[in-house]
């Protein structure tokens, strides 16, 4: 319930308060550790379970005193289907396993096909490499150029996002996490590929057996059990605090008498 640390939005100020130069090697090393932890957390929820935090931003991410990552404010969450997770996993593997930064024609066709399967649609007349460029832009921040002559800069007039006609809502919510991680990597000056980092999780997703049709409620039951345990702990803590307060009052009344 209680995170001992600082929100990511105040991480730089917290470093300075502890006498750590945000530009120092120590701060850079910690930044990489933070980036890795956040990438794993997002990958394991988006790909691993399909149930993820849909509103990640620096105020909702805590850097704990022991270096771990804590997520708060689960007011907006999203559940994506196994089919969507499998397609995303195939995109990660296709990107991670390409022979070079610029895909071969066969790799390009495969990545574009998977992006279209996810629901990416471009404006009429857009370059045929557009769907693949969108996927690479979204999941691989380590590249210096994109296929189709697109730019990697998010605000560039030649960004692949400028030719998008429609984008699936589920992918928009996934994109919040990927854009946040890319932004942190850019501030740290780190070339970071989400596809490379998520590829092991993606392979595990593809190797896992689908849940039998007769047991669709297993995940819901596990979530309900978790919430039940959390509620019991809350009640126990509240009861303990109430008991302590009443006991203190009783002792105070006795001393007054």
N, C-alpha and C positions, 0 to 999 in steps of 0.2 A: 504494500500500500504506500509506503514512504520511500522515496528515492533520495539517497544522500548524494547530492551532486549539484550540477548546474545545467540549466537548459543550454542547448547548443547555441542559442542566440546570444548567450552571455559568456561563451567559452573563452573568448579572447580577453575579456575583462577579468575573468577568473584567473587566467594565466598570469596576467600582469599583477594582480593582487598577491599572487604567490611568488612574485619575483622572477617569473619565467618570461623570457623574451619570445613573443609569438613568431619571430623570424628565426629563432635558434634551431639548431639541429635536434635538440630535445623535443621542441614543439612540433617540428616536422615529423619526427618519428611517431609521436603520439597521434598526430593527425592521420598518418597512414593506418595506425592501429584502429582509430575511430572509423575510418573509411571502410576498412576490412570488416569490422564488427557490424556496421550498419548494412553493408552489402550482404553479408550472410543472413542477417535478420530479415531483410526484405526478400531475399531469394528463398529462404526456407518457408516463409509464409505464402508468398505469391505463387511459387512453383510447388513447394512441398505439400502445402495443405489447401491452397486456393482461398484461404480465409485470411484477409490481411487488412492492415491499417490503411484507410483510403484518404487520410488527410495528413500526411507527414510534412512537417515544416519545422524550422529550428526551434520554435517554442514548444513543440510536442516531443522533442527528442532530448533526453537528459544524458549528459556525460557523467556517469557515476564515479565516485571517488576511487574505485578499484579498476577503472578503465573500461568497464562494461557499458553497454548502451541500454537505456530504459525508454520505452515508449509510453506516453500518457495520452489521455483524451481519446478514447475509442468511441466517440460519438458518431463517427462515420467509418464504417467498415464495409468490406465487400467480399462476397463469396463468388468465385468463378468456377465454372464447371470443369470436370476432368478433361473434357474434350479441349477446352480452351487452354488448360494447363499443358496438355500433351502438345498442342500446336506451338505454344510458347517455348516448350522444352526443345522441340525440333528446331525452332528458330535459333535458340542459344547454341545448340550443337553445330548447326550449319555455319553460324558465324565463327564459332571457336575453332572449327576444323578447316576453315578455308586456308589455302596454301600460302596466301600472301594478303597484304592489306587490301589490295584491289582484287575482287573475286574473279575467277576464270568465268568464261561464258556459261559453262554448265552450273557452276556454283551460283552465279548471278540469277540464272533462271530458277534454281531451286529456292533461293532466298526470297525472290519475288513471289513465287507461287505460295510459299508459306505465309508471307505478309498479306497477300490477298485472301488467303484462307482465314487469317485473323480478322479480316474485315476492312483492311486498308483500301480505300478507293481514291483515285486521283482524278483531277480535272481532265476533260478531253484534250488531247493534243500534248499531254505531258510525256516526257521521255519514258521509254519502256523500262529504263533502269530505276524509275521512281520508287516503286514499292520496296525494292531492295535497299535503295538509299535511305528510305524512311526507317527501315529496320536497323540498318547499321548506325544511323544517326541516333536512334533511340537507345540502342543497347551496346554500342561500342564507342566509347569516348577516346579511345587510344589512336584513332585514325587521323591522318592529316588531310585526307581527301575522300570524296565520296564518288561512287559511280554516277554516270550521267552528267558529269560536270557540275554537280551540286556542291554547295559550300557546307562546311561543318558548323559554321556560326549560326546560333539559334535565331539571331535577329537579322541575319543577312537576307537581302532581297532574293538571293538565289538559294535559300535554304529549302530542303525538300518539303518542309511543313507548309511552304507557301503554295504548293500545288495540290495539297490535300483537298479532296471534295467531301469526303466523309471519313470519320474515324470512330470505331466502336467505343461506346461509353466505358465498357470494362477496361479497354486498353488506355483510355484517358486516365483512369484511376491508377492503373499500373504505371503509366507515364509520369505521374506525380512523383513516385518514388525514384524512378530512373533519372529524371531531370534534377531532382534534389541531389542525388549521389554524384551525378556529373558535375553539378555546380560546386560541390565540396571538393571534388578532385581538381577542378580547374583552379580554385583558390589555393590549393596546396601545390599546384604546379605538377600534378601527377597524371600521367597518361594511364587511364583506367578503363578496362574493358569489362563491363558487366557480363557480357557473354562468356568471357573466359572464366570469370569468378563463379558464375552460375552454372557452368557446364556440368560439374560433378552432380549438382542437385538435379539438373535436367536429365542426366543419364539415369539417375535413380528413379525419377518419375516414369521414364519410359520402360524401365525394367520391372516396376511394380505391377502386380496383378490388379486389374480393375475390381472394385468392390462388387460382390454379387448383387444381382438385381433385387434379391429378397431382403437385403440388409442396408437400405438407404439411410436408416436412422442412427447408425452407430456413431457417426461424428456428432450428431445433435445430442445424443445421450452423453457422450464424453464431455461436451461443452456444458450441458446441464449439470453434470456431476461436479465439474470444476467450479461453476457458479455457486452450486450448493455448498461446496467446501469453503469458498470465499465468504459466503453469507454467514455460515456458522462461525467462522473466525471473527467476523465483524461483530456478531452478537456476543460472542464470548468476551471480546475486548471491551465492548460497551458495558457488559454486565460487571466485568472486573473494575472498570473505572467508576461505575455507579457504586459498587460495594465499597471501594476505597474512599470515595467521597463521603458516603454515609457513615463509614467507620470513623473518618476524620472528624466529621461533625459531632458524632457521639462522644468522641474523646474530648473535643473542645467544650461541649456542654458540661461534661463531667468535671473538667478542670475549673470551669466558671463557677459551678455549684460549690 
